Amino acid sequence: MCVIIDANVWHHIYAAPAPSRYAEVVKWIRDRRGYLVIGGSRYGGQLPGEAKALVKEWSRSGLARVVLQATVDDEEQAVRNLGLCRSDDEHIIALARVSGSRILCSDDQDLHADFGNSRLISSPRGKVHPGDRHDFVMKRCRGCS
């Protein structure tokens, strides 16, 4: 299983200790029950320095998986061409589509709507963490391909 973390919540992820609503995600990754998925030119460019350092650490230790930049960038253009996104985060939708990740950590309500839009992400649909049943989502998600 894997998770995508939007740039707008990374400050919660690398905080020590992480706020309770994200502490479970960090523990889930560090306990090797799941991993972070990253990729694409826009994704890396949006991360603050502390997040980049943590991503590098997680990548080295096998807690993060990188999808080829060109693959995500090509899919981002395809998503943009659909004209269905409410958010400006086509790169996140593209990353989910090419990686198979169906769990997202984000505070962006428009991105939440996009991530749950079956015309953008399906089989299965995307789920946003934290939600009312986030633990259930993390345990049941089929995860990345």
Phi, psi and omega in degrees: 000147182219161183227146172254132179248118179289150182303332184285354177240001181301328179298335174282326186289317182269000175295147180241114350281159179295143176306152188306326183286345176245349180301323180295322179294314179299316179296318180302317179289311183295332177277004178062029173273346179199178179212162177279140173243134182224162176160161180095152183288326181288325183300305182297327181290341181270347187281138173291162183306317180296323179293318179300320179295318179292319177299317179298316178298313180295324178296315180297326183265007177081014180267354178226142177240137184255129174267139182309132183305313183298323180296313180292317181297320177295318179291325177301317178295321178296318178295316179301319180295335177293329180069028183259346186284133171277327181273176173257030186246047178302331179295326178290315178299317179299317179299318178296317182295318183276334182269334186090358179295135180233017176238132182232136169254118181197153173254006183273108183297323177295321177294323176304313180298317179297317184294331178268000182281115183293344176282343178257317182224123179215173175055063354270174177290158178284152177234144181255133175251137359275145176227185181297327184237043186299323180297318177301314181300315183293327180281329188261344184298136180291336174082194188281153176273000000 
